[in-house]
Amino acid sequence: MPDPRRARWRKSTRSTLNNCVEVAFLDRHHVAVRDSKDRRGPVLTFAVAEWHAFLDGIRKGVFERPERV
């Protein structure tokens, strides 16, 4: 697996000054995610298929907060 310290990191254009993560496509098989405020901190690495499943869940609203009853 490629070293995430040498990756080209990207932030979403929707990011705010203090609330964002950065994403790097390490190779054809791995995606890395980190907190933009702690660039030397931990990096989470996912298989590309896992990343696409996560994005699909976001688009479908899977991670939305449930309405209060």
Distance bins in CASP14 RR format, pairs under 12 A and 6 or more apart:
PFRMAT RR
TARGET T0000
AUTHOR 0000-0000-0000
RMODE 2
METHOD distances of the structure
MODEL  1
1 7 0 0 0 0 0 1 0 0 0 0 0
1 24 0 0 0 0 0 1 0 0 0 0 0
1 26 1 0 0 1 0 0 0 0 0 0 0
1 27 1 0 0 1 0 0 0 0 0 0 0
1 28 0 0 0 0 0 1 0 0 0 0 0
1 29 1 0 0 1 0 0 0 0 0 0 0
1 30 1 0 1 0 0 0 0 0 0 0 0
1 31 0 0 0 0 0 1 0 0 0 0 0
1 32 0 0 0 0 1 0 0 0 0 0 0
1 43 0 0 0 0 0 1 0 0 0 0 0
1 45 1 0 0 1 0 0 0 0 0 0 0
1 46 0 0 0 0 0 1 0 0 0 0 0
1 47 0 0 0 0 0 1 0 0 0 0 0
2 8 0 0 0 0 0 1 0 0 0 0 0
2 24 0 0 0 0 1 0 0 0 0 0 0
2 25 0 0 0 0 1 0 0 0 0 0 0
2 26 1 0 1 0 0 0 0 0 0 0 0
2 27 1 0 1 0 0 0 0 0 0 0 0
2 28 0 0 0 0 0 1 0 0 0 0 0
2 29 0 0 0 0 1 0 0 0 0 0 0
2 30 1 0 0 1 0 0 0 0 0 0 0
2 31 0 0 0 0 0 1 0 0 0 0 0
2 32 0 0 0 0 1 0 0 0 0 0 0
2 43 0 0 0 0 0 1 0 0 0 0 0
2 45 0 0 0 0 1 0 0 0 0 0 0
3 24 0 0 0 0 0 1 0 0 0 0 0
3 26 0 0 0 0 1 0 0 0 0 0 0
3 27 0 0 0 0 0 1 0 0 0 0 0
3 30 0 0 0 0 0 1 0 0 0 0 0
3 32 0 0 0 0 1 0 0 0 0 0 0
3 43 0 0 0 0 1 0 0 0 0 0 0
3 45 0 0 0 0 0 1 0 0 0 0 0
4 22 0 0 0 0 0 1 0 0 0 0 0
4 23 0 0 0 0 0 1 0 0 0 0 0
4 24 1 0 0 1 0 0 0 0 0 0 0
4 25 0 0 0 0 0 1 0 0 0 0 0
4 26 1 0 0 1 0 0 0 0 0 0 0
4 27 0 0 0 0 0 1 0 0 0 0 0
4 30 0 0 0 0 1 0 0 0 0 0 0
4 31 0 0 0 0 1 0 0 0 0 0 0
4 32 1 0 1 0 0 0 0 0 0 0 0
4 33 0 0 0 0 1 0 0 0 0 0 0
4 34 1 0 0 1 0 0 0 0 0 0 0
4 39 0 0 0 0 0 1 0 0 0 0 0
4 40 0 0 0 0 0 1 0 0 0 0 0
4 41 0 0 0 0 0 1 0 0 0 0 0
4 42 0 0 0 0 0 1 0 0 0 0 0
4 43 1 0 1 0 0 0 0 0 0 0 0
4 44 0 0 0 0 1 0 0 0 0 0 0
4 45 1 0 0 1 0 0 0 0 0 0 0
4 46 0 0 0 0 0 1 0 0 0 0 0
5 24 0 0 0 0 1 0 0 0 0 0 0
5 26 0 0 0 0 0 1 0 0 0 0 0
5 32 0 0 0 0 1 0 0 0 0 0 0
5 34 0 0 0 0 0 1 0 0 0 0 0
5 39 0 0 0 0 1 0 0 0 0 0 0
5 40 0 0 0 0 1 0 0 0 0 0 0
5 41 0 0 0 0 0 1 0 0 0 0 0
5 43 0 0 0 0 1 0 0 0 0 0 0
6 24 0 0 0 0 1 0 0 0 0 0 0
6 26 0 0 0 0 1 0 0 0 0 0 0
6 27 0 0 0 0 0 1 0 0 0 0 0
6 32 0 0 0 0 0 1 0 0 0 0 0
6 43 0 0 0 0 0 1 0 0 0 0 0
7 22 0 0 0 0 1 0 0 0 0 0 0
7 23 0 0 0 0 1 0 0 0 0 0 0
7 24 1 1 0 0 0 0 0 0 0 0 0
7 25 1 0 0 1 0 0 0 0 0 0 0
7 26 1 0 1 0 0 0 0 0 0 0 0
7 27 0 0 0 0 1 0 0 0 0 0 0
7 30 0 0 0 0 1 0 0 0 0 0 0
7 31 0 0 0 0 1 0 0 0 0 0 0
7 32 1 0 0 1 0 0 0 0 0 0 0
7 33 0 0 0 0 0 1 0 0 0 0 0
7 34 0 0 0 0 1 0 0 0 0 0 0
7 39 0 0 0 0 0 1 0 0 0 0 0
7 43 0 0 0 0 1 0 0 0 0 0 0
7 45 0 0 0 0 0 1 0 0 0 0 0
8 22 0 0 0 0 1 0 0 0 0 0 0
8 23 0 0 0 0 1 0 0 0 0 0 0
8 24 1 0 0 1 0 0 0 0 0 0 0
8 25 0 0 0 0 1 0 0 0 0 0 0
8 26 0 0 0 0 1 0 0 0 0 0 0
8 27 0 0 0 0 0 1 0 0 0 0 0
8 32 0 0 0 0 0 1 0 0 0 0 0
9 15 0 0 0 0 0 1 0 0 0 0 0
9 20 0 0 0 0 0 1 0 0 0 0 0
9 21 0 0 0 0 1 0 0 0 0 0 0
9 22 1 0 1 0 0 0 0 0 0 0 0
9 23 1 0 0 1 0 0 0 0 0 0 0
9 24 1 0 1 0 0 0 0 0 0 0 0
9 25 0 0 0 0 1 0 0 0 0 0 0
9 26 0 0 0 0 0 1 0 0 0 0 0
9 31 0 0 0 0 0 1 0 0 0 0 0
9 32 0 0 0 0 1 0 0 0 0 0 0
9 33 0 0 0 0 1 0 0 0 0 0 0
9 34 1 0 0 1 0 0 0 0 0 0 0
9 35 0 0 0 0 0 1 0 0 0 0 0
9 36 0 0 0 0 1 0 0 0 0 0 0
9 39 1 0 0 1 0 0 0 0 0 0 0
9 43 0 0 0 0 1 0 0 0 0 0 0
10 20 0 0 0 0 0 1 0 0 0 0 0
10 21 0 0 0 0 1 0 0 0 0 0 0
10 22 1 0 0 1 0 0 0 0 0 0 0
10 23 1 0 1 0 0 0 0 0 0 0 0
10 24 1 0 0 1 0 0 0 0 0 0 0
10 25 0 0 0 0 1 0 0 0 0 0 0
10 31 0 0 0 0 0 1 0 0 0 0 0
10 32 0 0 0 0 0 1 0 0 0 0 0
10 33 0 0 0 0 0 1 0 0 0 0 0
10 34 0 0 0 0 0 1 0 0 0 0 0
10 36 0 0 0 0 0 1 0 0 0 0 0
11 17 0 0 0 0 0 1 0 0 0 0 0
11 19 0 0 0 0 0 1 0 0 0 0 0
11 20 1 0 1 0 0 0 0 0 0 0 0
11 21 1 0 0 1 0 0 0 0 0 0 0
11 22 1 0 1 0 0 0 0 0 0 0 0
11 23 0 0 0 0 1 0 0 0 0 0 0
11 24 0 0 0 0 0 1 0 0 0 0 0
11 33 0 0 0 0 0 1 0 0 0 0 0
11 34 0 0 0 0 0 1 0 0 0 0 0
11 35 0 0 0 0 0 1 0 0 0 0 0
11 36 1 0 1 0 0 0 0 0 0 0 0
11 37 0 0 0 0 0 1 0 0 0 0 0
11 39 0 0 0 0 0 1 0 0 0 0 0
12 19 0 0 0 0 0 1 0 0 0 0 0
12 20 1 0 0 1 0 0 0 0 0 0 0
12 21 1 0 0 1 0 0 0 0 0 0 0
12 22 0 0 0 0 1 0 0 0 0 0 0
12 23 0 0 0 0 1 0 0 0 0 0 0
12 33 0 0 0 0 0 1 0 0 0 0 0
12 36 0 0 0 0 1 0 0 0 0 0 0
12 55 0 0 0 0 0 1 0 0 0 0 0
12 58 0 0 0 0 0 1 0 0 0 0 0
13 20 0 0 0 0 0 1 0 0 0 0 0
14 20 0 0 0 0 1 0 0 0 0 0 0
14 21 0 0 0 0 0 1 0 0 0 0 0
14 58 0 0 0 0 0 1 0 0 0 0 0
15 21 1 0 0 1 0 0 0 0 0 0 0
15 22 0 0 0 0 1 0 0 0 0 0 0
15 23 0 0 0 0 0 1 0 0 0 0 0
15 35 0 0 0 0 0 1 0 0 0 0 0
15 36 1 0 0 1 0 0 0 0 0 0 0
15 37 0 0 0 0 0 1 0 0 0 0 0
16 36 0 0 0 0 0 1 0 0 0 0 0
16 37 0 0 0 0 0 1 0 0 0 0 0
17 36 0 0 0 0 1 0 0 0 0 0 0
17 37 0 0 0 0 1 0 0 0 0 0 0
18 35 0 0 0 0 0 1 0 0 0 0 0
18 36 0 0 0 0 1 0 0 0 0 0 0
18 37 1 0 0 1 0 0 0 0 0 0 0
18 38 0 0 0 0 0 1 0 0 0 0 0
19 35 0 0 0 0 1 0 0 0 0 0 0
19 36 0 0 0 0 1 0 0 0 0 0 0
19 37 0 0 0 0 1 0 0 0 0 0 0
20 33 0 0 0 0 0 1 0 0 0 0 0
20 34 0 0 0 0 0 1 0 0 0 0 0
20 35 0 0 0 0 1 0 0 0 0 0 0
20 36 1 0 1 0 0 0 0 0 0 0 0
20 37 0 0 0 0 1 0 0 0 0 0 0
20 38 0 0 0 0 0 1 0 0 0 0 0
20 39 0 0 0 0 0 1 0 0 0 0 0
21 31 0 0 0 0 0 1 0 0 0 0 0
21 32 0 0 0 0 0 1 0 0 0 0 0
21 33 1 0 1 0 0 0 0 0 0 0 0
21 34 1 0 0 1 0 0 0 0 0 0 0
21 35 1 0 0 1 0 0 0 0 0 0 0
21 36 1 0 0 1 0 0 0 0 0 0 0
21 37 0 0 0 0 1 0 0 0 0 0 0
21 38 0 0 0 0 0 1 0 0 0 0 0
21 39 0 0 0 0 0 1 0 0 0 0 0
21 41 0 0 0 0 0 1 0 0 0 0 0
21 42 0 0 0 0 0 1 0 0 0 0 0
21 43 0 0 0 0 0 1 0 0 0 0 0
21 44 0 0 0 0 1 0 0 0 0 0 0
21 54 0 0 0 0 0 1 0 0 0 0 0
22 31 0 0 0 0 0 1 0 0 0 0 0
22 32 0 0 0 0 1 0 0 0 0 0 0
22 33 1 0 0 1 0 0 0 0 0 0 0
22 34 1 0 1 0 0 0 0 0 0 0 0
22 35 1 0 0 1 0 0 0 0 0 0 0
22 36 1 0 1 0 0 0 0 0 0 0 0
22 37 0 0 0 0 1 0 0 0 0 0 0
22 38 0 0 0 0 0 1 0 0 0 0 0
22 39 1 0 0 1 0 0 0 0 0 0 0
22 41 0 0 0 0 0 1 0 0 0 0 0
22 43 0 0 0 0 1 0 0 0 0 0 0
22 44 0 0 0 0 0 1 0 0 0 0 0
23 30 0 0 0 0 0 1 0 0 0 0 0
23 31 1 0 0 1 0 0 0 0 0 0 0
23 32 1 0 0 1 0 0 0 0 0 0 0
23 33 1 0 1 0 0 0 0 0 0 0 0
23 34 0 0 0 0 1 0 0 0 0 0 0
23 35 0 0 0 0 0 1 0 0 0 0 0
23 36 0 0 0 0 0 1 0 0 0 0 0
23 43 0 0 0 0 0 1 0 0 0 0 0
23 44 0 0 0 0 0 1 0 0 0 0 0
23 45 0 0 0 0 0 1 0 0 0 0 0
23 46 0 0 0 0 1 0 0 0 0 0 0
23 48 0 0 0 0 0 1 0 0 0 0 0
23 51 0 0 0 0 1 0 0 0 0 0 0
23 54 0 0 0 0 0 1 0 0 0 0 0
23 55 0 0 0 0 0 1 0 0 0 0 0
24 30 0 0 0 0 1 0 0 0 0 0 0
24 31 1 0 0 1 0 0 0 0 0 0 0
24 32 1 0 1 0 0 0 0 0 0 0 0
24 33 1 0 0 1 0 0 0 0 0 0 0
24 34 1 0 0 1 0 0 0 0 0 0 0
24 36 0 0 0 0 0 1 0 0 0 0 0
24 39 0 0 0 0 0 1 0 0 0 0 0
24 43 0 0 0 0 1 0 0 0 0 0 0
24 44 0 0 0 0 0 1 0 0 0 0 0
24 45 0 0 0 0 1 0 0 0 0 0 0
24 46 0 0 0 0 0 1 0 0 0 0 0
24 51 0 0 0 0 0 1 0 0 0 0 0
25 31 1 0 1 0 0 0 0 0 0 0 0
25 32 0 0 0 0 1 0 0 0 0 0 0
25 33 0 0 0 0 0 1 0 0 0 0 0
25 45 0 0 0 0 0 1 0 0 0 0 0
25 46 0 0 0 0 0 1 0 0 0 0 0
25 47 0 0 0 0 0 1 0 0 0 0 0
25 48 1 0 0 1 0 0 0 0 0 0 0
25 51 0 0 0 0 1 0 0 0 0 0 0
25 52 0 0 0 0 0 1 0 0 0 0 0
26 32 1 0 1 0 0 0 0 0 0 0 0
26 33 0 0 0 0 0 1 0 0 0 0 0
26 34 0 0 0 0 0 1 0 0 0 0 0
26 43 0 0 0 0 1 0 0 0 0 0 0
26 44 0 0 0 0 0 1 0 0 0 0 0
26 45 1 0 0 1 0 0 0 0 0 0 0
26 46 0 0 0 0 1 0 0 0 0 0 0
26 47 0 0 0 0 0 1 0 0 0 0 0
26 48 0 0 0 0 1 0 0 0 0 0 0
26 51 0 0 0 0 0 1 0 0 0 0 0
27 45 0 0 0 0 0 1 0 0 0 0 0
27 47 0 0 0 0 0 1 0 0 0 0 0
27 48 0 0 0 0 1 0 0 0 0 0 0
28 47 0 0 0 0 0 1 0 0 0 0 0
28 48 1 0 0 1 0 0 0 0 0 0 0
28 49 0 0 0 0 0 1 0 0 0 0 0
28 51 0 0 0 0 0 1 0 0 0 0 0
29 45 0 0 0 0 0 1 0 0 0 0 0
29 46 0 0 0 0 1 0 0 0 0 0 0
29 47 1 0 0 1 0 0 0 0 0 0 0
29 48 1 0 1 0 0 0 0 0 0 0 0
29 49 0 0 0 0 1 0 0 0 0 0 0
29 50 0 0 0 0 0 1 0 0 0 0 0
29 51 0 0 0 0 0 1 0 0 0 0 0
30 43 0 0 0 0 0 1 0 0 0 0 0
30 44 0 0 0 0 0 1 0 0 0 0 0
30 45 1 0 1 0 0 0 0 0 0 0 0
30 46 1 0 0 1 0 0 0 0 0 0 0
30 47 1 0 0 1 0 0 0 0 0 0 0
30 48 1 0 0 1 0 0 0 0 0 0 0
30 49 0 0 0 0 0 1 0 0 0 0 0
30 50 0 0 0 0 1 0 0 0 0 0 0
30 51 0 0 0 0 1 0 0 0 0 0 0
31 43 0 0 0 0 0 1 0 0 0 0 0
31 44 0 0 0 0 1 0 0 0 0 0 0
31 45 1 0 0 1 0 0 0 0 0 0 0
31 46 1 0 1 0 0 0 0 0 0 0 0
31 47 1 0 0 1 0 0 0 0 0 0 0
31 48 1 0 1 0 0 0 0 0 0 0 0
31 49 0 0 0 0 1 0 0 0 0 0 0
31 50 1 0 0 1 0 0 0 0 0 0 0
31 51 1 0 1 0 0 0 0 0 0 0 0
31 52 0 0 0 0 1 0 0 0 0 0 0
31 53 0 0 0 0 0 1 0 0 0 0 0
31 54 0 0 0 0 1 0 0 0 0 0 0
31 55 0 0 0 0 1 0 0 0 0 0 0
32 39 0 0 0 0 0 1 0 0 0 0 0
32 41 0 0 0 0 0 1 0 0 0 0 0
32 42 0 0 0 0 0 1 0 0 0 0 0
32 43 1 0 1 0 0 0 0 0 0 0 0
32 44 1 0 0 1 0 0 0 0 0 0 0
32 45 1 0 1 0 0 0 0 0 0 0 0
32 46 1 0 0 1 0 0 0 0 0 0 0
32 47 0 0 0 0 0 1 0 0 0 0 0
32 48 0 0 0 0 0 1 0 0 0 0 0
32 50 0 0 0 0 0 1 0 0 0 0 0
32 51 0 0 0 0 1 0 0 0 0 0 0
33 41 0 0 0 0 0 1 0 0 0 0 0
33 42 0 0 0 0 1 0 0 0 0 0 0
33 43 1 0 0 1 0 0 0 0 0 0 0
33 44 1 0 1 0 0 0 0 0 0 0 0
33 45 1 0 0 1 0 0 0 0 0 0 0
33 46 1 0 0 1 0 0 0 0 0 0 0
33 50 0 0 0 0 0 1 0 0 0 0 0
33 51 0 0 0 0 1 0 0 0 0 0 0
33 54 0 0 0 0 1 0 0 0 0 0 0
33 55 0 0 0 0 0 1 0 0 0 0 0
34 40 0 0 0 0 1 0 0 0 0 0 0
34 41 1 0 0 1 0 0 0 0 0 0 0
34 42 1 0 0 1 0 0 0 0 0 0 0
34 43 1 0 1 0 0 0 0 0 0 0 0
34 44 1 0 0 1 0 0 0 0 0 0 0
34 45 0 0 0 0 1 0 0 0 0 0 0
35 41 1 0 0 1 0 0 0 0 0 0 0
35 42 0 0 0 0 1 0 0 0 0 0 0
35 43 0 0 0 0 1 0 0 0 0 0 0
35 44 0 0 0 0 1 0 0 0 0 0 0
36 43 0 0 0 0 0 1 0 0 0 0 0
44 50 0 0 0 0 0 1 0 0 0 0 0
44 51 0 0 0 0 0 1 0 0 0 0 0
44 54 0 0 0 0 0 1 0 0 0 0 0
45 51 0 0 0 0 1 0 0 0 0 0 0
46 52 0 0 0 0 1 0 0 0 0 0 0
46 53 0 0 0 0 1 0 0 0 0 0 0
46 54 1 0 0 1 0 0 0 0 0 0 0
46 55 0 0 0 0 0 1 0 0 0 0 0
47 53 0 0 0 0 1 0 0 0 0 0 0
47 54 0 0 0 0 0 1 0 0 0 0 0
48 54 0 0 0 0 0 1 0 0 0 0 0
48 55 0 0 0 0 0 1 0 0 0 0 0
49 55 0 0 0 0 0 1 0 0 0 0 0
49 56 0 0 0 0 0 1 0 0 0 0 0
50 56 0 0 0 0 0 1 0 0 0 0 0
50 57 0 0 0 0 0 1 0 0 0 0 0
51 57 0 0 0 0 0 1 0 0 0 0 0
51 58 0 0 0 0 0 1 0 0 0 0 0
52 58 0 0 0 0 0 1 0 0 0 0 0
52 59 0 0 0 0 0 1 0 0 0 0 0
53 59 0 0 0 0 0 1 0 0 0 0 0
53 60 0 0 0 0 0 1 0 0 0 0 0
53 62 0 0 0 0 1 0 0 0 0 0 0
53 63 0 0 0 0 0 1 0 0 0 0 0
54 60 0 0 0 0 0 1 0 0 0 0 0
54 61 0 0 0 0 0 1 0 0 0 0 0
54 62 0 0 0 0 1 0 0 0 0 0 0
54 63 0 0 0 0 1 0 0 0 0 0 0
55 61 0 0 0 0 0 1 0 0 0 0 0
55 62 0 0 0 0 0 1 0 0 0 0 0
55 63 0 0 0 0 0 1 0 0 0 0 0
56 62 0 0 0 0 1 0 0 0 0 0 0
56 63 0 0 0 0 0 1 0 0 0 0 0
57 63 1 0 0 1 0 0 0 0 0 0 0
57 64 0 0 0 0 1 0 0 0 0 0 0
58 64 0 0 0 0 1 0 0 0 0 0 0
END
